[in-house]
Amino acid sequence: MDEIFGIPAPLLFGQLLLGLINGAFYALLSLGLAVIFGMLNVINFTHGAQFMLGAFVAWAMLNFLGLGYWWALLLAPIVVGLFGVLLERTMISKLYKLDHLYGLLLTFGVGLIIEGLVRNEFGSSGLPYRIPPELSGAWDLGFMFMPVYRGWVVIVALVACIATWLVIERTRIGSYLRAATENPALVQAFGINVPRMMTLTYGAGVALAAFAGVLAAPIYSVNPQMGSNLIIIVFAVVVIGGMGSILGSVLTGFGLGIVEGLTKVFYPEASATVIFVVMAIVLLLRPAGLFGRA
């Protein structure tokens, strides 16, 4: 099996793997956005900066505290999630009854401030973050060599996405969240602290972004622009999947990552725009998104 559709097999499978890697990050980031928008009705444009903060917290833990990758994978989402809780309590909670535009403008501005502060402190050049020894090397699949760490990223991202979907759709906490979105006054009447639930939901969505940032740190260089480079694509993924749709974000994220990878093989010139072309077509045919509700 030297060629498939006239394309060398290693090149084709290599781009498919790259598409899966990108799709894993698209899915994780769009999942956090979908959770926040679906439960809080806030368009969180700070998400890219929070993704970047996850990577920088992991880097700082390694270089200043001597805490390696595994500790960072656990602690960085908690640290950045707590920052998200503070942000929600002090700013975002004031905007729930206002138009979505106010939340978008506020989070966009906060994202710019965070990115500017990090750039001022650490500069614009990328900072290296090494792959943990346990995940170094590559698997020989016969038709290609797959780096162990990249396979790990795809598997962990998929597990995190499925776990989040199960929590929201199949647990009592998830039912409370969905009910609070539809009728917060009624849920509050049953003795449930809705404001606290909203705060923790935002913190969880931010923690997902930080978790993706830690996973991305050994693959991409840790730099202040790493979030802003992804956030526009991730918003397109959310729109295509359906704003607020958890399942739509996950499936669309992985699917569009593969589409983007295949486009780089068959028509490289369109690889940077193919996701936005798909978004335009979906909005024309189904304005609510593939899995969204009108």
Secondary structure, DSSP 8 states (H G I E B T S, - for coil): --EETTEEHHHHHHHHHHHHHHHHHHHHHHHHHHHHHHHH----TTHHHHHHHHHHHHHHIIIII---HHHHHHHHHHHHHHHHHHHHHHTGGGGTTS-HHHHHHHHHHHHHHHHHHHHHHH-SS-B-----GGG-SEEE-SS-EEEHHHHHHHHHHHHHHHHHHHHHHHSHHHHHHHHHHH-HHHHHHTT--HHHHHHHHHHHHHHHHHHHHHHHTTTS-B-TTTTHHHHHHHHHHHHHH-TT-HHHHHHHHHHHHHHHHHHHHH-GGGTTTHHHHHHHHHHHH-TT-SS---
